[in-house]
Amino acid sequence: MKIDHLKIALVTLQKDAERIPPTGLVYLATYLNEKIGLKKEHIRIFDKNISDNVTSEVLEFSPDIIGITSMTVDYGKAIIFAREVKKRSSAKMILGGVHISTLPESFDKVFDIGVIGEGEKTLQEIVKTYCELEALSVPNLKKIKSVIFFDGDKLISTPKRNPLILDSLPIPNFKFVDSSYFKKEEIPLISKVGVKGYLITSRGCPYRCVFCSTSRFWGKMRFHSPEFTAKIVKRLIDDFGCDYLQTLDDLFTVSPKRVREIRMAFEKEGILDKISGIICQPRTNLITDELCKEMKKIKIKTVSFGFESGSPKMLNWLKQQSVSPKTNIEAIRLCSKYGFKIYGSLIYGSPGETIEDMEKTNRFIDFAIKNGATYVWSFVATPFPGTPFWDIALERGKVSPHMDWDLLAVHNLDNPLLLDENIDKKEFKRVFMKGRRKIRKLKIKLIKEFVARNFFVTIKLVLNDPRYYLTRVFRQVFTQ
């Protein structure tokens, strides 16, 4: 088959409440188009955020290759989708994403190939093999690095490829996703209205928190150069008029020097004159006066931390001795001093956590609110593959490579998979909901603040899409 005729569907079944575009698929689509030469109209991203009928739309597109990305919580949905499509299509089915990369032994035979790790170069070789040899046979697949596949009943895994140099990638073209991602809308994190752009400046994280698979998936942390980062943002501004940026890095503010260099590249491209704010994820143990000053200069408005726990014992383990409650407290005070909106997440129900540890987390919520935190949210500890959390749950018989993946929900209050057996589930639920009630007050405050600052815009937004906004308000105010 000639490359000019090949059609590829890229699929995500993740339905995201925050409506963040599938940025990983944007990178893949752009790579297929600019590096491989596949026609733009022959590459389609099918997105559960946009469509409730992805299966029929993919079949109508009639692709030769279907690439599915899946996190662990959506893996069961990915298997069901693939089985449905295979009934009516002969397309090759390729699975990628963090789940299969961290738990390859869960690979289902409905898929033809699994891609381990970042997918750009691997997908290029799969497409080249498919077009030139007209077959993705076992001997051909064995020549491609970072893939898994079945040879009969035996799961074959090829050697991993070296990580990419990030600046060797083309600038991501977000025109591959639905344009509704770039309409002017409310941005609750800053109580403003704007067009949000999505930015990845690095892959990986230098830390190894026991609940997170990021460092295990990406390997050594790598960065786009400041100049390349500025080009990504400039394209977002030129293509969509973006005036706010949400960084999707696990750690954007890795150092004052890095933030300063990106700011200088932004200034050179005239970017800082065109954006009103940036939302990012720093780390509390890295927050200093110097870093805060650089963050202000680059127009960072909102910081989102992983606070995780108010218990010194638990935080020491969860963050592998890199953070303490005192560290979190000092970061809140310092960020409040510099006028940043402060967001953060908390985890309940970790192995070894007592009810008193959870009560300390609830008391931390009180401190955070009192000292300037804008909003915090909470999760039930969930074991994801590739993490010490998963190893503990596996040892306890709570998870397996072939389980009901819907159980791995971060709000699974009725069946918390990592809660110690000696902890009463009713008591756990009580203390968790006690924290949630504190958080609910912040939700209402956020909504009131946004409406007060943007009253007429709010009316217009609700009238244009009443079902969407009224549903959101109901969920935010009346449910927990």
Secondary structure, 3 states (H helix, E strand, C coil): CCCCCCCEEEEECCCCCCCCCCHHHHHHHHHHHHHHCCCHHHEEEEECCCCCCHHHHHHHHCCCEEEEECCHHHHHHHHHHHHHHHCCCCCEEEEECHHHHHCHHHCCCCCCEEECCCCHHHHHHHHHHHHHHCCCCHHHHCCCCCEEEEECCEEEECCCCCCCCHHHCCCCCHHHCCHHHHCCEEECCCCEEECEEEECCEECCCCCCCCCCHHHHHCCCEECCHHHHHHHHHHHHHHHCCCEEEECCCCCCCCHHHHHHHHHHHHHCCCCCCCCEEEECCCHHHCCHHHHHHHHHCCEEEEEEEEECCCHHHHHHHCCCCCCHHHHHHHHHHHHHCCCEEEEEEEECCCCCCHHHHHHHHHHHHHHHHCCEEEEEEEECCCCCCCHHHHHHHHCCCCCCCCCHHHCCCCCCCCCCCCCCCCCHHHHHHHHHHHHHHHHHHHHHHHHHHHHHCHHHHHHHHHHCHHHHHHHHHHHHHCC
